[in-house]
Amino acid sequence: MKKLTLGFLIILFALLPMNHEQSYGANNTREKDTLRILTSFYPIYITTLNITKNVPGVAVTNLTPPLTGCLHDYSLTTKDIKKFVGADIFVANGAGMESFLDRIIKQYPAVKVVQLSKGIPLIKGDGAEGDNPHVWVSIFNAIIQVKNLGNALQEIDPAHKNLYQKNTAEYVLQLETLRRKMHAALKPYQGKKIVTFHEAFPYFAQEFKLEIAAVVEREPGSQPNARELAKTIELIKRSKIKALFVEPQYPALSAQTIARETGAKVYILDPVVTGPEQPDAYLRIMEKNLATLEKALKN
């Protein structure tokens, strides 16, 4: 009995290293076969979820916390850097939104960078400001971004080219359908003047032929000085503007002040920089924006 037990233990310990090595090798293979995609912030993450839907061996992670909003002057954290180290692809908006992009390209040359604003005519900022990076707020531009990502992933991961093509076509169809609906609904309001509280809407206004008469808080969360506030109030009264559009991500203190002085009403217009982490989030947020605009502009 002792001989039998001893023999069994010898065989067991002889097998353990072999099993451990096989398991380790299998794990390495799985990790190596996974295409790890890192996205810069919320709207890019939502786009990527749609294009990679049901594609095997693809893992999508967002770089920034879901409540970050736009990446104006965003500083990378140690946790962010660790995400870059483990990524194969970094999907960015580009057009100056990710101020850290040049640094990342230089420090992590092995990470393939895809900039979705490629080919989109950019609107210049006021004064010394650079190009306005909020291209995705226009549905027309969002469609270009979707196609850019679909084409890039087909080149990077040709084994799943058909799936990327299918997903791109399906999402573009959804966006085109929404775009036609919004153009039809907003056509009666073309030329209407609106006031916003962040420079997130020039591309949206350009697409739907609305006129942004004033931007009160050019930097998110900043407060206008007394002179700027008075000038805006005078403009709103003179132009008989009835609607002020604030964003859900930022406080609306100056908007409330302007509303009291002018009689204009405050509405929420969402630039889609935060929200639920679901593939249809952009579509649903834009549907809500449409309902808000119809209510605000008909007065």
Secondary structure, DSSP 8 states (H G I E B T S, - for coil): -HHHHHHHHHHHHHHHHHHHHHHHHHHHHHHHH-EEEEESSHHHHHHHHHHTTT-TTEEEEESS-TT--S-TT----HHHHHHHHT-SEEEE--TTS-TTHHHHHHH-TTSEEEETTTT----B-STT--B---GGGSHHHHHHHHHHHHHHHHHH-GGGHHHHHHHHHHHHHHHHHHHHHHHHHHGGGTT-EEEESSTT-HHHHHHHT-EEEEES-SSTT----HHHHHHHHHHHHHHT--EEEE-TTS--HHHHHHHHHH--EEEE---SSS--SSTTHHHHHHHHHHHHHHHHHT-
